[in-house]
Amino acid sequence: MYDPIREGLMNKHCVTKRNSIILSIQPHWSRLLLNGSKSIELRRKFPTINNTTLIIYSSAPVSSIEGLALLTRSWSTTPQDLWPEVATKCGVSKNEFDTYFHGSDSATALIIHKVYRFNQPFHLYQLRANIGFRPPVSWRWTRPEETFLTNEDLLCQI
């Protein structure tokens, strides 16, 4: 089993813990993001975070960290005002968009650039065994023991 901690990659070329977040994304949407078909992730609520490294966690049944991206900007407005701005870049139909934001007064677009896929994904069972990793429900800041995930030697650019 590949272990980046034992391989000495824990601190090499890593960003500090407050410069990166882990974002849980359903597998269908993470695939679109990782293959370049989508450059905007949608959320009902998300804080204003700009110019941040985004660690992409693909939720169950994939349950693995699959890549990195640069979150250049998060932008919140009403769903009605957001749709015309994101329609061609968010990977969802108008019907899916309306269903997702039904009953919500707020809609946030995460503008994502420079997407990278890990040469080898980090599966949840490996991360739990090695560093006690717990995936976020939506998102969270990285912890010090997770900074190796931002190591550029582990990536291939898409």
Residue pairs with C-beta under 8 A, 6 or more apart in sequence:
1 126
2 120
2 126
3 126
3 130
4 10
4 122
4 148
4 151
4 154
5 130
5 131
5 148
9 148
9 151
9 153
9 154
10 145
10 147
10 148
11 147
11 148
12 151
12 153
13 150
13 151
13 152
13 153
14 147
14 148
14 150
14 151
15 53
15 147
15 150
16 147
17 141
17 142
17 143
17 144
17 146
17 147
18 141
19 52
19 53
20 52
20 53
20 54
20 55
20 141
20 142
20 147
20 149
20 150
21 49
21 52
21 53
21 54
21 55
21 71
21 139
21 140
21 141
21 142
22 55
22 57
22 65
22 135
22 136
22 139
22 140
22 141
22 142
22 146
22 149
23 41
23 54
23 55
23 56
23 57
23 110
23 136
23 138
23 139
24 57
24 59
24 135
24 136
24 137
24 138
24 139
25 33
25 41
25 56
25 57
25 58
25 59
26 58
26 59
27 58
27 59
27 61
27 62
29 38
29 41
29 91
30 56
30 57
30 58
30 59
30 62
30 66
31 58
32 38
32 91
33 39
33 41
33 56
33 69
33 91
33 112
33 115
34 56
34 66
34 67
34 115
34 117
34 158
35 158
36 115
36 158
37 91
38 89
38 90
38 91
39 89
39 111
39 112
39 113
40 86
40 89
40 90
40 91
40 109
40 110
40 111
40 112
41 90
41 109
41 110
41 112
42 82
42 86
42 90
42 92
42 97
42 100
42 101
42 107
42 108
42 109
42 110
43 107
43 108
43 110
43 138
44 100
44 101
44 104
44 106
44 107
44 108
45 106
45 108
46 74
46 76
46 108
46 110
46 138
46 139
47 74
48 74
48 76
49 71
49 74
50 71
50 72
50 73
50 74
51 70
51 71
51 72
51 73
52 70
52 71
53 68
53 69
53 70
53 71
53 150
54 68
54 69
54 70
54 71
54 110
54 112
55 65
55 68
55 142
55 146
55 149
55 150
56 65
56 66
56 67
56 68
56 69
57 64
57 65
57 66
57 135
57 136
58 64
58 65
58 66
58 121
59 135
63 123
63 124
63 125
63 135
64 121
64 122
64 123
64 124
65 118
65 121
65 122
65 127
65 149
66 117
66 118
66 121
67 115
67 116
67 117
67 118
67 155
67 158
68 115
68 116
68 118
68 149
68 150
68 155
69 112
69 113
69 114
69 115
69 116
70 112
70 113
70 114
71 110
71 111
71 112
72 111
72 112
72 113
73 110
73 111
74 108
74 109
74 110
74 111
75 82
75 108
75 109
75 111
76 106
76 107
76 108
76 109
77 106
77 107
78 105
78 106
78 107
79 97
79 98
79 101
79 104
79 106
79 107
82 107
82 108
82 109
83 94
83 97
85 109
86 109
87 94
87 97
90 97
90 109
92 100
101 107
114 157
115 157
115 158
116 155
116 156
116 157
116 158
117 155
117 156
117 158
118 154
118 155
118 156
119 154
119 155
119 156
120 154
122 149
124 133
124 135
127 133
128 134
131 145
131 146
132 145
133 146
142 149
142 150
148 154
